[in-house]
Amino acid sequence: MSIKIGITGGIGSGKSVVSRLFGIMGIPVYISDIEAKRITQTDPVICQELCALVGQDVFQNGVLNRSLLASYMFGHPNRVQKVNEIIHPQVKEDFRRWAARFGGEQLVGMESAILVEAGFRSEVDFLVMVYAPLEVRVERAIKRDCSSREQVMKRIEAQMSDEVKRSHADFVIVNDDETSLIPQVLELISLLSKNNHYLCSAKNN
């Protein structure tokens, strides 16, 4: 059985950077946001249930009408929950199939901004939270998404707080633009991996 590592963090925390570092070090990472979009577009169960919930127009010529789905959910937390209840179980099953392809003591990762909220905590053996101070996160998100501060703050406020995320995490990686990121990732991998001979040279430096 593979050892599964969850990677989470709020907007602008840098979880994608950490995921890329995992990949560079030979650890495959399931990017749930990308895979959820693929599954939502292709899974027949999701298609059927979204059409029943939102209406037949949510799929046009077999293509998901994302703007219609977004407008359906906007400002309605109960609708967001219902849509998530359709999509998240299928993503969970897809992740299980993906992770099952890796045998032995292989480390694999799952990146998700809403890993805890989506009910995926039980799918991973260890949860890593990527942390950055609020102002750092805001500035990163403004630059990355060309958004206003107000827009970014609204998105942050809609997410689970760092304090709650931290309470669920087994490990915290600090990505504040001051603390070196790579040594933290190397140390974490060396702690979790029983087959970490490929890290020996890095640890001895």
Rosetta constraint file for C-alpha pairs under 8 A:
AtomPair CA 1 CA 100 HARMONIC 7.40 0.50
AtomPair CA 1 CA 102 HARMONIC 7.41 0.50
AtomPair CA 1 CA 103 HARMONIC 5.32 0.50
AtomPair CA 1 CA 104 HARMONIC 5.41 0.50
AtomPair CA 1 CA 105 HARMONIC 6.36 0.50
AtomPair CA 1 CA 106 HARMONIC 7.68 0.50
AtomPair CA 2 CA 99 HARMONIC 7.01 0.50
AtomPair CA 2 CA 100 HARMONIC 7.38 0.50
AtomPair CA 2 CA 102 HARMONIC 5.97 0.50
AtomPair CA 2 CA 103 HARMONIC 5.49 0.50
AtomPair CA 2 CA 104 HARMONIC 5.88 0.50
AtomPair CA 2 CA 105 HARMONIC 5.17 0.50
AtomPair CA 2 CA 106 HARMONIC 4.86 0.50
AtomPair CA 2 CA 107 HARMONIC 5.75 0.50
AtomPair CA 2 CA 108 HARMONIC 6.69 0.50
AtomPair CA 3 CA 105 HARMONIC 6.25 0.50
AtomPair CA 3 CA 106 HARMONIC 6.13 0.50
AtomPair CA 3 CA 107 HARMONIC 4.79 0.50
AtomPair CA 3 CA 108 HARMONIC 6.19 0.50
AtomPair CA 3 CA 124 HARMONIC 7.77 0.50
AtomPair CA 3 CA 125 HARMONIC 6.42 0.50
AtomPair CA 4 CA 99 HARMONIC 7.81 0.50
AtomPair CA 4 CA 107 HARMONIC 6.03 0.50
AtomPair CA 4 CA 108 HARMONIC 5.06 0.50
AtomPair CA 4 CA 109 HARMONIC 5.59 0.50
AtomPair CA 4 CA 110 HARMONIC 7.37 0.50
AtomPair CA 4 CA 123 HARMONIC 7.66 0.50
AtomPair CA 4 CA 124 HARMONIC 4.81 0.50
AtomPair CA 4 CA 125 HARMONIC 5.21 0.50
AtomPair CA 4 CA 126 HARMONIC 6.67 0.50
AtomPair CA 5 CA 107 HARMONIC 7.25 0.50
AtomPair CA 5 CA 108 HARMONIC 6.14 0.50
AtomPair CA 5 CA 109 HARMONIC 4.57 0.50
AtomPair CA 5 CA 110 HARMONIC 6.22 0.50
AtomPair CA 5 CA 124 HARMONIC 5.51 0.50
AtomPair CA 5 CA 125 HARMONIC 5.96 0.50
AtomPair CA 5 CA 126 HARMONIC 4.95 0.50
AtomPair CA 5 CA 127 HARMONIC 5.84 0.50
AtomPair CA 5 CA 128 HARMONIC 7.06 0.50
AtomPair CA 6 CA 109 HARMONIC 5.71 0.50
AtomPair CA 6 CA 110 HARMONIC 4.84 0.50
AtomPair CA 6 CA 111 HARMONIC 6.04 0.50
AtomPair CA 6 CA 112 HARMONIC 7.56 0.50
AtomPair CA 6 CA 115 HARMONIC 7.42 0.50
AtomPair CA 6 CA 121 HARMONIC 7.49 0.50
AtomPair CA 6 CA 124 HARMONIC 5.65 0.50
AtomPair CA 6 CA 125 HARMONIC 7.59 0.50
AtomPair CA 6 CA 126 HARMONIC 6.08 0.50
AtomPair CA 6 CA 127 HARMONIC 4.54 0.50
AtomPair CA 6 CA 128 HARMONIC 5.82 0.50
AtomPair CA 7 CA 15 HARMONIC 6.64 0.50
AtomPair CA 7 CA 19 HARMONIC 7.38 0.50
AtomPair CA 7 CA 109 HARMONIC 6.89 0.50
AtomPair CA 7 CA 110 HARMONIC 5.89 0.50
AtomPair CA 7 CA 111 HARMONIC 4.63 0.50
AtomPair CA 7 CA 112 HARMONIC 6.33 0.50
AtomPair CA 7 CA 113 HARMONIC 7.99 0.50
AtomPair CA 7 CA 115 HARMONIC 7.85 0.50
AtomPair CA 7 CA 127 HARMONIC 6.15 0.50
AtomPair CA 7 CA 128 HARMONIC 4.92 0.50
AtomPair CA 7 CA 129 HARMONIC 6.03 0.50
AtomPair CA 7 CA 130 HARMONIC 7.23 0.50
AtomPair CA 8 CA 15 HARMONIC 6.19 0.50
AtomPair CA 8 CA 111 HARMONIC 5.97 0.50
AtomPair CA 8 CA 112 HARMONIC 5.29 0.50
AtomPair CA 8 CA 113 HARMONIC 5.06 0.50
AtomPair CA 8 CA 114 HARMONIC 7.06 0.50
AtomPair CA 8 CA 115 HARMONIC 6.30 0.50
AtomPair CA 8 CA 127 HARMONIC 7.54 0.50
AtomPair CA 8 CA 128 HARMONIC 6.30 0.50
AtomPair CA 8 CA 129 HARMONIC 5.02 0.50
AtomPair CA 8 CA 130 HARMONIC 6.16 0.50
AtomPair CA 9 CA 13 HARMONIC 5.74 0.50
AtomPair CA 9 CA 14 HARMONIC 7.50 0.50
AtomPair CA 9 CA 15 HARMONIC 5.94 0.50
AtomPair CA 9 CA 112 HARMONIC 7.73 0.50
AtomPair CA 9 CA 113 HARMONIC 5.51 0.50
AtomPair CA 9 CA 129 HARMONIC 5.39 0.50
AtomPair CA 9 CA 130 HARMONIC 4.96 0.50
AtomPair CA 9 CA 131 HARMONIC 6.36 0.50
AtomPair CA 9 CA 162 HARMONIC 7.67 0.50
AtomPair CA 9 CA 165 HARMONIC 7.61 0.50
AtomPair CA 10 CA 113 HARMONIC 6.03 0.50
AtomPair CA 10 CA 130 HARMONIC 7.88 0.50
AtomPair CA 10 CA 131 HARMONIC 7.74 0.50
AtomPair CA 10 CA 156 HARMONIC 7.09 0.50
AtomPair CA 10 CA 159 HARMONIC 7.17 0.50
AtomPair CA 10 CA 160 HARMONIC 7.85 0.50
AtomPair CA 10 CA 161 HARMONIC 7.97 0.50
AtomPair CA 10 CA 162 HARMONIC 7.22 0.50
AtomPair CA 11 CA 113 HARMONIC 7.53 0.50
AtomPair CA 11 CA 137 HARMONIC 6.44 0.50
AtomPair CA 11 CA 138 HARMONIC 7.88 0.50
AtomPair CA 11 CA 141 HARMONIC 6.81 0.50
AtomPair CA 11 CA 155 HARMONIC 7.80 0.50
AtomPair CA 11 CA 156 HARMONIC 6.48 0.50
AtomPair CA 12 CA 132 HARMONIC 7.69 0.50
AtomPair CA 12 CA 136 HARMONIC 7.48 0.50
AtomPair CA 12 CA 137 HARMONIC 4.19 0.50
AtomPair CA 12 CA 138 HARMONIC 6.58 0.50
AtomPair CA 12 CA 139 HARMONIC 7.94 0.50
AtomPair CA 12 CA 140 HARMONIC 5.48 0.50
AtomPair CA 12 CA 141 HARMONIC 5.24 0.50
AtomPair CA 13 CA 130 HARMONIC 5.98 0.50
AtomPair CA 13 CA 131 HARMONIC 5.57 0.50
AtomPair CA 13 CA 132 HARMONIC 5.07 0.50
AtomPair CA 13 CA 136 HARMONIC 7.99 0.50
AtomPair CA 13 CA 137 HARMONIC 5.60 0.50
AtomPair CA 13 CA 175 HARMONIC 6.77 0.50
AtomPair CA 14 CA 18 HARMONIC 6.57 0.50
AtomPair CA 14 CA 130 HARMONIC 6.66 0.50
AtomPair CA 14 CA 131 HARMONIC 7.83 0.50
AtomPair CA 14 CA 132 HARMONIC 7.75 0.50
AtomPair CA 14 CA 175 HARMONIC 6.65 0.50
AtomPair CA 15 CA 19 HARMONIC 6.16 0.50
AtomPair CA 15 CA 111 HARMONIC 7.34 0.50
AtomPair CA 15 CA 130 HARMONIC 5.65 0.50
AtomPair CA 16 CA 20 HARMONIC 6.17 0.50
AtomPair CA 16 CA 111 HARMONIC 7.51 0.50
AtomPair CA 17 CA 21 HARMONIC 6.31 0.50
AtomPair CA 18 CA 22 HARMONIC 6.29 0.50
AtomPair CA 18 CA 130 HARMONIC 7.81 0.50
AtomPair CA 18 CA 185 HARMONIC 7.41 0.50
AtomPair CA 19 CA 23 HARMONIC 6.31 0.50
AtomPair CA 19 CA 29 HARMONIC 6.47 0.50
AtomPair CA 19 CA 109 HARMONIC 7.74 0.50
AtomPair CA 19 CA 111 HARMONIC 6.87 0.50
AtomPair CA 20 CA 24 HARMONIC 6.20 0.50
AtomPair CA 21 CA 25 HARMONIC 6.26 0.50
AtomPair CA 21 CA 182 HARMONIC 7.58 0.50
AtomPair CA 21 CA 185 HARMONIC 7.58 0.50
AtomPair CA 22 CA 26 HARMONIC 6.50 0.50
AtomPair CA 22 CA 27 HARMONIC 5.15 0.50
AtomPair CA 22 CA 28 HARMONIC 7.06 0.50
AtomPair CA 22 CA 29 HARMONIC 7.26 0.50
AtomPair CA 22 CA 109 HARMONIC 7.95 0.50
AtomPair CA 22 CA 185 HARMONIC 7.63 0.50
AtomPair CA 23 CA 27 HARMONIC 4.86 0.50
AtomPair CA 23 CA 28 HARMONIC 5.38 0.50
AtomPair CA 23 CA 29 HARMONIC 6.54 0.50
AtomPair CA 27 CA 106 HARMONIC 7.86 0.50
AtomPair CA 27 CA 107 HARMONIC 5.94 0.50
AtomPair CA 27 CA 108 HARMONIC 5.54 0.50
AtomPair CA 27 CA 109 HARMONIC 7.02 0.50
AtomPair CA 28 CA 107 HARMONIC 7.64 0.50
AtomPair CA 28 CA 108 HARMONIC 5.26 0.50
AtomPair CA 28 CA 109 HARMONIC 6.19 0.50
AtomPair CA 29 CA 108 HARMONIC 5.82 0.50
AtomPair CA 29 CA 109 HARMONIC 4.25 0.50
AtomPair CA 29 CA 110 HARMONIC 5.36 0.50
AtomPair CA 29 CA 111 HARMONIC 6.77 0.50
AtomPair CA 30 CA 35 HARMONIC 7.63 0.50
AtomPair CA 30 CA 95 HARMONIC 7.21 0.50
AtomPair CA 30 CA 108 HARMONIC 7.87 0.50
AtomPair CA 30 CA 109 HARMONIC 5.97 0.50
AtomPair CA 30 CA 110 HARMONIC 4.60 0.50
AtomPair CA 30 CA 111 HARMONIC 6.12 0.50
AtomPair CA 31 CA 35 HARMONIC 6.24 0.50
AtomPair CA 31 CA 110 HARMONIC 6.04 0.50
AtomPair CA 31 CA 111 HARMONIC 4.98 0.50
AtomPair CA 31 CA 112 HARMONIC 6.73 0.50
AtomPair CA 32 CA 36 HARMONIC 5.68 0.50
AtomPair CA 32 CA 91 HARMONIC 7.42 0.50
AtomPair CA 32 CA 110 HARMONIC 6.77 0.50
AtomPair CA 32 CA 111 HARMONIC 5.92 0.50
AtomPair CA 32 CA 112 HARMONIC 5.54 0.50
AtomPair CA 33 CA 37 HARMONIC 6.43 0.50
AtomPair CA 33 CA 111 HARMONIC 7.99 0.50
AtomPair CA 33 CA 112 HARMONIC 6.65 0.50
AtomPair CA 34 CA 38 HARMONIC 6.49 0.50
AtomPair CA 35 CA 39 HARMONIC 6.06 0.50
AtomPair CA 35 CA 91 HARMONIC 7.32 0.50
AtomPair CA 36 CA 40 HARMONIC 5.91 0.50
AtomPair CA 36 CA 87 HARMONIC 7.37 0.50
AtomPair CA 36 CA 88 HARMONIC 7.87 0.50
AtomPair CA 36 CA 91 HARMONIC 5.93 0.50
AtomPair CA 37 CA 41 HARMONIC 6.25 0.50
AtomPair CA 38 CA 42 HARMONIC 6.29 0.50
AtomPair CA 39 CA 43 HARMONIC 5.30 0.50
AtomPair CA 39 CA 90 HARMONIC 7.53 0.50
AtomPair CA 39 CA 91 HARMONIC 7.04 0.50
AtomPair CA 40 CA 46 HARMONIC 6.13 0.50
AtomPair CA 40 CA 47 HARMONIC 7.17 0.50
AtomPair CA 40 CA 64 HARMONIC 7.74 0.50
AtomPair CA 40 CA 87 HARMONIC 6.70 0.50
AtomPair CA 41 CA 47 HARMONIC 7.53 0.50
AtomPair CA 41 CA 63 HARMONIC 6.65 0.50
AtomPair CA 41 CA 64 HARMONIC 5.86 0.50
AtomPair CA 42 CA 47 HARMONIC 7.61 0.50
AtomPair CA 43 CA 47 HARMONIC 6.28 0.50
AtomPair CA 44 CA 48 HARMONIC 6.10 0.50
AtomPair CA 45 CA 49 HARMONIC 6.16 0.50
AtomPair CA 46 CA 50 HARMONIC 5.86 0.50
AtomPair CA 46 CA 86 HARMONIC 6.17 0.50
AtomPair CA 46 CA 87 HARMONIC 6.35 0.50
AtomPair CA 46 CA 90 HARMONIC 7.84 0.50
AtomPair CA 47 CA 51 HARMONIC 6.11 0.50
AtomPair CA 47 CA 59 HARMONIC 7.46 0.50
AtomPair CA 48 CA 52 HARMONIC 6.30 0.50
AtomPair CA 49 CA 53 HARMONIC 6.14 0.50
AtomPair CA 49 CA 86 HARMONIC 6.87 0.50
AtomPair CA 50 CA 54 HARMONIC 5.72 0.50
AtomPair CA 50 CA 55 HARMONIC 7.19 0.50
AtomPair CA 50 CA 58 HARMONIC 7.20 0.50
AtomPair CA 50 CA 83 HARMONIC 7.23 0.50
AtomPair CA 50 CA 86 HARMONIC 7.43 0.50
AtomPair CA 51 CA 55 HARMONIC 4.55 0.50
AtomPair CA 51 CA 56 HARMONIC 4.72 0.50
AtomPair CA 51 CA 57 HARMONIC 7.33 0.50
AtomPair CA 51 CA 58 HARMONIC 6.15 0.50
AtomPair CA 51 CA 59 HARMONIC 7.25 0.50
AtomPair CA 52 CA 56 HARMONIC 7.21 0.50
AtomPair CA 54 CA 58 HARMONIC 6.48 0.50
AtomPair CA 54 CA 69 HARMONIC 7.42 0.50
AtomPair CA 54 CA 72 HARMONIC 7.27 0.50
AtomPair CA 56 CA 60 HARMONIC 7.89 0.50
AtomPair CA 57 CA 65 HARMONIC 7.40 0.50
AtomPair CA 58 CA 64 HARMONIC 5.94 0.50
AtomPair CA 58 CA 65 HARMONIC 5.05 0.50
AtomPair CA 58 CA 66 HARMONIC 7.54 0.50
AtomPair CA 58 CA 68 HARMONIC 6.28 0.50
AtomPair CA 58 CA 69 HARMONIC 6.41 0.50
AtomPair CA 59 CA 63 HARMONIC 5.19 0.50
AtomPair CA 59 CA 64 HARMONIC 4.47 0.50
AtomPair CA 59 CA 65 HARMONIC 5.54 0.50
AtomPair CA 60 CA 64 HARMONIC 6.44 0.50
AtomPair CA 60 CA 65 HARMONIC 6.58 0.50
AtomPair CA 65 CA 69 HARMONIC 6.38 0.50
AtomPair CA 66 CA 70 HARMONIC 5.97 0.50
AtomPair CA 67 CA 71 HARMONIC 6.11 0.50
AtomPair CA 68 CA 72 HARMONIC 6.10 0.50
AtomPair CA 69 CA 73 HARMONIC 6.37 0.50
AtomPair CA 70 CA 74 HARMONIC 5.94 0.50
AtomPair CA 72 CA 76 HARMONIC 7.84 0.50
AtomPair CA 72 CA 79 HARMONIC 7.44 0.50
AtomPair CA 73 CA 77 HARMONIC 7.13 0.50
AtomPair CA 73 CA 79 HARMONIC 5.40 0.50
AtomPair CA 73 CA 80 HARMONIC 5.28 0.50
AtomPair CA 74 CA 80 HARMONIC 7.90 0.50
AtomPair CA 76 CA 80 HARMONIC 6.45 0.50
AtomPair CA 77 CA 81 HARMONIC 6.19 0.50
AtomPair CA 78 CA 82 HARMONIC 6.37 0.50
AtomPair CA 79 CA 83 HARMONIC 6.23 0.50
AtomPair CA 80 CA 84 HARMONIC 6.10 0.50
AtomPair CA 81 CA 85 HARMONIC 6.09 0.50
AtomPair CA 82 CA 86 HARMONIC 6.58 0.50
AtomPair CA 83 CA 87 HARMONIC 6.39 0.50
AtomPair CA 84 CA 88 HARMONIC 5.50 0.50
AtomPair CA 84 CA 118 HARMONIC 7.75 0.50
AtomPair CA 85 CA 89 HARMONIC 6.82 0.50
AtomPair CA 86 CA 90 HARMONIC 7.45 0.50
AtomPair CA 87 CA 91 HARMONIC 6.43 0.50
AtomPair CA 88 CA 92 HARMONIC 6.10 0.50
AtomPair CA 88 CA 118 HARMONIC 6.57 0.50
AtomPair CA 89 CA 93 HARMONIC 6.29 0.50
AtomPair CA 90 CA 94 HARMONIC 6.17 0.50
AtomPair CA 91 CA 95 HARMONIC 6.12 0.50
AtomPair CA 92 CA 96 HARMONIC 6.30 0.50
AtomPair CA 92 CA 120 HARMONIC 7.07 0.50
AtomPair CA 92 CA 123 HARMONIC 7.77 0.50
AtomPair CA 93 CA 97 HARMONIC 6.36 0.50
AtomPair CA 94 CA 98 HARMONIC 6.13 0.50
AtomPair CA 95 CA 99 HARMONIC 5.98 0.50
AtomPair CA 96 CA 100 HARMONIC 6.04 0.50
AtomPair CA 96 CA 123 HARMONIC 7.90 0.50
AtomPair CA 97 CA 101 HARMONIC 6.85 0.50
AtomPair CA 98 CA 102 HARMONIC 7.84 0.50
AtomPair CA 99 CA 108 HARMONIC 7.03 0.50
AtomPair CA 102 CA 106 HARMONIC 6.35 0.50
AtomPair CA 102 CA 108 HARMONIC 7.90 0.50
AtomPair CA 105 CA 193 HARMONIC 7.44 0.50
AtomPair CA 105 CA 194 HARMONIC 7.05 0.50
AtomPair CA 105 CA 195 HARMONIC 7.20 0.50
AtomPair CA 106 CA 193 HARMONIC 7.85 0.50
AtomPair CA 107 CA 193 HARMONIC 6.88 0.50
AtomPair CA 110 CA 124 HARMONIC 7.87 0.50
AtomPair CA 111 CA 115 HARMONIC 7.58 0.50
AtomPair CA 114 CA 118 HARMONIC 5.70 0.50
AtomPair CA 114 CA 159 HARMONIC 7.90 0.50
AtomPair CA 114 CA 160 HARMONIC 7.96 0.50
AtomPair CA 115 CA 119 HARMONIC 6.55 0.50
AtomPair CA 115 CA 120 HARMONIC 5.25 0.50
AtomPair CA 115 CA 121 HARMONIC 6.25 0.50
AtomPair CA 116 CA 120 HARMONIC 5.82 0.50
AtomPair CA 116 CA 121 HARMONIC 5.32 0.50
AtomPair CA 116 CA 165 HARMONIC 7.57 0.50
AtomPair CA 116 CA 168 HARMONIC 7.79 0.50
AtomPair CA 117 CA 160 HARMONIC 7.66 0.50
AtomPair CA 120 CA 124 HARMONIC 7.16 0.50
AtomPair CA 121 CA 127 HARMONIC 7.37 0.50
AtomPair CA 126 CA 169 HARMONIC 7.60 0.50
AtomPair CA 126 CA 170 HARMONIC 6.04 0.50
AtomPair CA 126 CA 171 HARMONIC 7.89 0.50
AtomPair CA 127 CA 168 HARMONIC 7.34 0.50
AtomPair CA 127 CA 169 HARMONIC 4.94 0.50
AtomPair CA 127 CA 170 HARMONIC 5.28 0.50
AtomPair CA 127 CA 171 HARMONIC 6.53 0.50
AtomPair CA 128 CA 169 HARMONIC 5.61 0.50
AtomPair CA 128 CA 170 HARMONIC 6.04 0.50
AtomPair CA 128 CA 171 HARMONIC 4.80 0.50
AtomPair CA 128 CA 172 HARMONIC 5.65 0.50
AtomPair CA 128 CA 173 HARMONIC 7.09 0.50
AtomPair CA 129 CA 165 HARMONIC 7.09 0.50
AtomPair CA 129 CA 166 HARMONIC 6.56 0.50
AtomPair CA 129 CA 169 HARMONIC 5.86 0.50
AtomPair CA 129 CA 170 HARMONIC 7.90 0.50
AtomPair CA 129 CA 171 HARMONIC 6.30 0.50
AtomPair CA 129 CA 172 HARMONIC 4.81 0.50
AtomPair CA 129 CA 173 HARMONIC 6.20 0.50
AtomPair CA 130 CA 172 HARMONIC 5.87 0.50
AtomPair CA 130 CA 173 HARMONIC 4.81 0.50
AtomPair CA 130 CA 174 HARMONIC 6.01 0.50
AtomPair CA 130 CA 175 HARMONIC 6.65 0.50
AtomPair CA 131 CA 162 HARMONIC 7.62 0.50
AtomPair CA 131 CA 172 HARMONIC 6.71 0.50
AtomPair CA 131 CA 173 HARMONIC 6.02 0.50
AtomPair CA 131 CA 174 HARMONIC 4.92 0.50
AtomPair CA 131 CA 175 HARMONIC 5.82 0.50
AtomPair CA 131 CA 176 HARMONIC 7.43 0.50
AtomPair CA 132 CA 136 HARMONIC 6.37 0.50
AtomPair CA 132 CA 137 HARMONIC 6.22 0.50
AtomPair CA 132 CA 174 HARMONIC 6.09 0.50
AtomPair CA 132 CA 175 HARMONIC 5.22 0.50
AtomPair CA 132 CA 176 HARMONIC 4.88 0.50
AtomPair CA 133 CA 137 HARMONIC 6.33 0.50
AtomPair CA 133 CA 176 HARMONIC 6.47 0.50
AtomPair CA 134 CA 138 HARMONIC 6.17 0.50
AtomPair CA 135 CA 139 HARMONIC 6.18 0.50
AtomPair CA 136 CA 140 HARMONIC 6.18 0.50
AtomPair CA 136 CA 176 HARMONIC 6.82 0.50
AtomPair CA 137 CA 141 HARMONIC 6.14 0.50
AtomPair CA 138 CA 142 HARMONIC 6.12 0.50
AtomPair CA 138 CA 149 HARMONIC 6.94 0.50
AtomPair CA 138 CA 152 HARMONIC 6.42 0.50
AtomPair CA 138 CA 153 HARMONIC 7.21 0.50
AtomPair CA 139 CA 143 HARMONIC 6.32 0.50
AtomPair CA 140 CA 144 HARMONIC 5.99 0.50
AtomPair CA 141 CA 145 HARMONIC 5.72 0.50
AtomPair CA 141 CA 146 HARMONIC 7.60 0.50
AtomPair CA 141 CA 147 HARMONIC 7.22 0.50
AtomPair CA 141 CA 152 HARMONIC 6.68 0.50
AtomPair CA 142 CA 146 HARMONIC 5.25 0.50
AtomPair CA 142 CA 147 HARMONIC 4.85 0.50
AtomPair CA 142 CA 148 HARMONIC 6.12 0.50
AtomPair CA 142 CA 149 HARMONIC 6.47 0.50
AtomPair CA 142 CA 152 HARMONIC 6.84 0.50
AtomPair CA 143 CA 147 HARMONIC 7.28 0.50
AtomPair CA 147 CA 151 HARMONIC 6.21 0.50
AtomPair CA 147 CA 152 HARMONIC 6.59 0.50
AtomPair CA 148 CA 152 HARMONIC 6.38 0.50
AtomPair CA 149 CA 153 HARMONIC 6.08 0.50
AtomPair CA 150 CA 154 HARMONIC 6.24 0.50
AtomPair CA 151 CA 155 HARMONIC 6.45 0.50
AtomPair CA 152 CA 156 HARMONIC 6.23 0.50
AtomPair CA 153 CA 157 HARMONIC 6.01 0.50
AtomPair CA 154 CA 158 HARMONIC 6.23 0.50
AtomPair CA 155 CA 159 HARMONIC 6.63 0.50
AtomPair CA 157 CA 161 HARMONIC 7.63 0.50
AtomPair CA 160 CA 164 HARMONIC 6.63 0.50
AtomPair CA 160 CA 165 HARMONIC 6.72 0.50
AtomPair CA 161 CA 165 HARMONIC 6.30 0.50
AtomPair CA 162 CA 166 HARMONIC 5.91 0.50
AtomPair CA 163 CA 167 HARMONIC 6.41 0.50
AtomPair CA 164 CA 168 HARMONIC 6.80 0.50
AtomPair CA 165 CA 169 HARMONIC 6.43 0.50
AtomPair CA 166 CA 172 HARMONIC 7.37 0.50
AtomPair CA 173 CA 181 HARMONIC 7.57 0.50
AtomPair CA 173 CA 184 HARMONIC 6.50 0.50
AtomPair CA 173 CA 185 HARMONIC 7.48 0.50
AtomPair CA 174 CA 179 HARMONIC 6.65 0.50
AtomPair CA 174 CA 181 HARMONIC 7.15 0.50
AtomPair CA 175 CA 179 HARMONIC 6.44 0.50
AtomPair CA 175 CA 180 HARMONIC 7.65 0.50
AtomPair CA 175 CA 181 HARMONIC 6.24 0.50
AtomPair CA 180 CA 184 HARMONIC 7.10 0.50
AtomPair CA 181 CA 185 HARMONIC 6.46 0.50
AtomPair CA 182 CA 186 HARMONIC 6.12 0.50
AtomPair CA 183 CA 187 HARMONIC 6.02 0.50
AtomPair CA 184 CA 188 HARMONIC 6.16 0.50
AtomPair CA 185 CA 189 HARMONIC 6.18 0.50
AtomPair CA 186 CA 190 HARMONIC 6.11 0.50
AtomPair CA 186 CA 199 HARMONIC 7.41 0.50
AtomPair CA 186 CA 202 HARMONIC 7.77 0.50
AtomPair CA 186 CA 203 HARMONIC 7.69 0.50
AtomPair CA 187 CA 191 HARMONIC 6.22 0.50
AtomPair CA 187 CA 203 HARMONIC 7.85 0.50
AtomPair CA 188 CA 192 HARMONIC 6.35 0.50
AtomPair CA 189 CA 193 HARMONIC 5.79 0.50
AtomPair CA 189 CA 196 HARMONIC 7.80 0.50
AtomPair CA 190 CA 194 HARMONIC 7.68 0.50
AtomPair CA 190 CA 196 HARMONIC 5.93 0.50
AtomPair CA 190 CA 199 HARMONIC 6.96 0.50
AtomPair CA 196 CA 200 HARMONIC 7.05 0.50
AtomPair CA 199 CA 203 HARMONIC 6.14 0.50
AtomPair CA 200 CA 204 HARMONIC 6.13 0.50
AtomPair CA 201 CA 205 HARMONIC 6.48 0.50
